[in-house]
Amino acid sequence: MAYARSYTSDAFVADFQALFRHQLRASALTEGELCVAITDTAWNPAYGAACHGAARDLGAEALTTVLSWDRPPSSTALEAACGQADLIVYMTGHALHYRPEIAAALERGARVLCCMEPPHVLDRLRADETVRRRARAGAELLDRAVTVHVTSDAGTDLVMQKPGRPALANYGAADLPGRLDFWGIGAVQAAQVEGTTEGQLVLDVGDCCFHLARFVEDRVVITFREGRVTAIEGKLDAVLIRAELEAAGDAGAWNAGHFAWGVDHRARWTQAITQTPDTGGGGADCESSHGAIQIQIGSNDDVAFRGKNRSRAHLGLCLRSASLSLDGTPVIRRGVFMSGN
């Protein structure tokens, strides 16, 4: 049985609006600015309504744009929606962070916030100063690094190179000009330089492939050579991961994309399979879990990562008890930060 109902009542918007006020304040929305909410015809309308009302409460101008769910928006539509916005908040099944219109908005100094998690996840992982501080400190470390090395007791031994790629501090608030962030994500991330990932990624029991909302039941060994997956060994979990990459239908699906580590103490590792209102989520909890390490396979060419690998695949694999070092200096050991952060 389910433990709670989904968020469908019209009265829910009033409470949701208060949550949006918190997040829009954290994203530095001020009186007189233009806040554009972008949603689609299949998305829960409470998101757009709550964002619109919260922006008005803060004295900003508010505009809501509703896209069709079954086709990507045209450049004309996105340019019209984004061209004058100070803050863009999008809650839609369309991956707008890959679009050049969003890149152009960021280039002129707009802020962009993606809002796609279920409401209970958004509430629990609302913008938090401790998470912001951790993410920014981690990004400063990563920005200076050349080589990233991930290991684990299960057998992971993976080396990646990062020169020339921005280190991203994700803390769920678009609070600076030209900044894009994802509400619910507390993590430090960067794209690998294509062709540099070497070694083995070993998924142990209890690790997570959050795009499949699945926790690993048997050991999976994924081998990378020159940045590309050359073998996936294991039982059912290996079969499902291989099938997901094959389903993308493009060569880029087999390339290493980006890596990350989580910095949010509030994230719930089991959220992807927990029976709550709107079960699961988009993966923010596993990505953000304090000390967890993510290795992603597939696309990394969005406006934030600025990688070169284009693919329909974007498969996030998260390890709970792995270790990570930057240029030989340990940052995380067996899922615990060396600094105690």
Buried (B, 14 or more C-beta within 10 A) or exposed (E): EEEEEBBEEEEBBEBBBEBBBBBBBBBBBEEEBBBBBBBBEEBBBBBBBBBBBBBEBBEBBBBBBBBEEEEBBEEEBBBBBBEEBBBBBBBBEBBBBBBEBBBBBBEEEBBBBBBBBBBBBBBBBBBBEBBBBBBBBBBEBBBEBEBBBBBBEBEBEBBBBBEEBBBBBBBBBBBEEEBBBBBBBBBBBBBBBBBBBBBBBBBBEEBBBBBBBBBBEEBBBBBBEEBBBEEBEBEEBBEBBBEBBEEBEBEBBBBBBBBBBBBBBBBBBEBBEBEBBBBBBBBBBBBBBBBBBBBBBBBBBBBBBBBBBBBEBBBBBBBBBBBBBBEEEBBBBEBEBEEEB
